[in-house]
Amino acid sequence: MTLGLASAAWASGTRVLVVDLDPQANATWALGVDPSVSNLGTGDALRADKSGSAADIIVPSGWGDDVWLLPASGDLTERDADPRAAASRRRLARALKGVTDGFDLVVIDCAPSLGLNTVNGLAAAKGALLVVEPSIFGLRGVAPVLDLIEEVWSADNPSLDLAGVVLNRVPAVSSAARERIDELKKMVGSKSVWSPHIPQRVVINQAHHERAPIHSFGSQAKGLTDTFDGLLRRVRKAVS
């Protein structure tokens, strides 16, 4: 989802900053930056706990001048489990203070976990976008995330809200997936489930492998690029 939004931004000339808070650093790698323990990144920005500290850490991505990156760093896993960091839930917000002014959009990519890194991401965000696969396991993870969003809203970030829920890897025809989508709408409300949904497409994996924007694949990705263009418009409206 993060890379699809970044690709839509790339195609539309929207200046975007991607903040990679996932220790696996998949977004960092796919955006053309090789993650390394020795490189400065989000872990360093969190550790600095200083207003605007991310300014000296963000780097241009491999996608061009409009797509910038605060790369993941090798110490994010340790930070997520460090009890001493528990009191520092707004470090990312401080690190990004003033830095985000130069961008049309900031996308914070969080790991599929509910640790301190995700808390920092939510505490710095204007809106939370929940990405869910229409499966039993996908739906099981929704309630804990909603609880965390409410907790961070109450304790750290009164501006935070659930911007929406995006369905990912939706099969073209599946009665089971349809049932899961109906269950999801009952959980969060029909209006919170955004359209269009992101379909299962091989070209997505190809784009990640080639470390290229999905929009650069032209007609091979037609339909999919329209989906991400539509989602980008909804994101920008939700956080404006």
N, C-alpha and C positions, 0 to 999 in steps of 0.2 A: 504493500500500500504506500509506504513512504517513498519508494523509488518511483512508483507510478505517478504520484503527485509531483515529485521532483522533475520527472520527465515532461509532464504537462506544463509545468512552470518553464522548463527549458524551451519547449516548443512555442510558448506564448510570449516569451521575453519577460516573464515575471522573475524578478530578482529574489531568490530563495536561499535561506540558510537551513541546512539539515544538521541537526544536533543528534549524534549517534550515542545513545546511552546503553546500547546493548553490548555486553562484553564479547559476544561473538563477532562483532564488527562487520556484519554482512553488508550493511549499508555503506560503511566506509570503503570496503573493498570494491563493491559494485560501482561506486562513484569514482573509481580510478585512483584511490589513495591506498597504498599498502600499509595496513596497520602494523605497528611494531611497539614492543615494550618501551623502546628508547624514544619513541615519538611523543611529543606533547599532545594531549587530548582532553577529553571530558573529565577524566580522573584528575588531571592537574588543575582544571578549572574548578572542580569541586573542592579539592584540597586547599586551593589558594584562599577560598572564602573571602573574596575581595571584589568590590564593585568594578565591573567591566573587565575582569581578568581574562575573559574569553577573547578579547580583541586581539591579543598577541598569539592566540592559539588557532584561530580559524584559518583555513587554507582554501585556495581555489580547488574545486573538484576537477576531475578529468573531463567533465562535460562542457566546459566553456565558462565564460566570464560571469554568467548570471546565476550559476549554481555553486554555492560555497558550502563548506563543511567544517563542523567542529567534530573531528574524528574521535572514534572510540579509542581508548587506551587500555593497555594490558592490565591495569590495576583496578578496573571496574568491578571485577568479581570480588576482590578483597574488600572494596569499599562497601559493596552491597551487604556484606556480612559483618562489618566492623561495628560492634555496639557503641564504640566511642563516637561514631558519626551520626547516631540516632537523633541527637539534638540539633543537627544541622540540615534541616529539611528544606531550607530556602537557599542553599549554596548556589544552585544552578541559576536561580532567579537573580541573585547578586552578580554572578559571573556574566550574565547576559545583559545586565543593566547598561543601557546606552548603545550596546553593540547591535541590537536588533533594529535600531532606528534606520539603518542603511539598507533594510530589506523590505520587500513587499510582503513576504511571508516567511515564517519560521516553522519548521516541522521538526518535532522532537520524536525520535524513534526510540521507543522503550522495549526492553526485553519482555518476553511473556512471563513475567514474574511480578510479585507484589512487594519487592524489597525496597530498600532506601533509595536506590537509583530511580526507580519508577516514581516514588514519592517526590523526589526532587524534580522530576520531569513534570508531574502534575502541578506542583507548587509554582512552577514557572509558566504554566500554560494558560491561555485564555479559554480554551475548550479542549475537551477530551474526545477523541474519535476512537471508538471501540471497533476493532476489526474481528469478525466472527465467521468461522466456517459453519455451514448448516449441517452439523453433525451432533450426535449425543455429547461427545467430548467437548465440542466447541461451546455448546450451550451450558455445560456444567461450569465453565469458567466465567460466565457472565456475572453472576450474583456477587462473587468476591470482588471483582473489579468495580462494580457499581458501589459496593460498600466502601472501597478505598477512595473512590472519587468523592463520595459524601464526606468521608473523614477528612480528606485534605481540604475540601471546600470549607469545612467547619473550623479546622485548626490552623490552616496555613494560607489559603487562597480563596477569599470570598468572591473572586471574579470567576472562579472555575465553574464550569457546567458541562454536562454531557452534550456535546455538540451533535452527535449522532452515532449511529451504528451502521457499519458497512459490511455487507456480506461478501466473503471472499471465496474463491474456488467453488463457485456455484455450478453444478453440472447442468447441461442443457435440458435434460429430461430426467427427473427423479422424484417419485412420489414421496420418498423418505425425506429428501431435502425440503420439499414443499411443506411437509408436516413440521420439520424443525423451524422453518421460517415462520410459520404460523405461531408456534410456541414462543419464538423470540419476540414477536410482535405483542403477544400477551404479557411478556415480562417487562418490556420497556415502552410499550405503546407503539402503535402503527406509525405515527408521525416521526418517531425517533429512528426508524429503520429507513435508511436512505436508499434511493434508487439513482442511478443504475447499480446493479450488482456487478461484482468482478467475476467473470467466467473463468473456467479452467481453460488455459491456452498454453500450448507448448512454447510459443514465442516468448512468453514471460521468462521462462528458464533460459532460453537462448540469449535474451537481452542481458540477464544477470551474468551469464557465462562470458559474454563478450564485453561486459562492463560498459554498456552503452544504453542511452535512453530508449525506451520502448518506441517512442515516436520516430526514432531514426530508421525504423524498419518499414516505414511506408505502408503500402497496401497489405503487406504480410501481417500487419498488426491492426488493420482497419477494423473498426468496431470496438476493439479494446482501447485504442487511443481516444475514441469518442467518449468511452466510459470514464477514463481518467480526466479528460477535459471537463466533463460534467461534474465529477467529484471535486475537482479543483475549484470550480466556480462556487459550489456549495460550501466548501471549506472557507473560502475567502469571505463569503457572505456571513457565515456563522461567527467568524472572529473579528469582523469589522466593527 
